[in-house]
């Protein structure tokens, strides 16, 4: 379960689109977790970048639940886990 993976990796999380995509581009990411309920164009961009960089990605149902798993009170579209 991806939410569990996020909870267990709290000290290695990069939360949010800006932080996560910057780390993805630099190759500092082992896994990306993407919420299904985000804008379709944004989802395509994130998944395309992950595939281009050969970074495994997982999908979760809710950006609100993803934010909670990160320990924040707001929803988040994307979480990257540092290597």
C-alpha positions, 0 to 999 in steps of 0.5 A: 500500500502506497500510503504506508510506504509514504508514512514509513519514509517520512524523513525522506519525503519531498512533498509537492510538485515543485520539490518532487519534480526538481528532485526527479530531474536531478535523479535523487528520487527512488519512487514517486507517489501520484494522486489519481484525483489531480488534473489530467494534464498534470498527471500526464506530465508527472508520469512522463517525467518519471518514465523518462527518468526511469523512476518507478511511480505508484498511484493512490486514490486521493490527494487529501489522504496522501497529504495526511500520510505525509503528516500535513494538513493539506492535500498534495498531488505528488510525493517523491521519496529520496534514495 
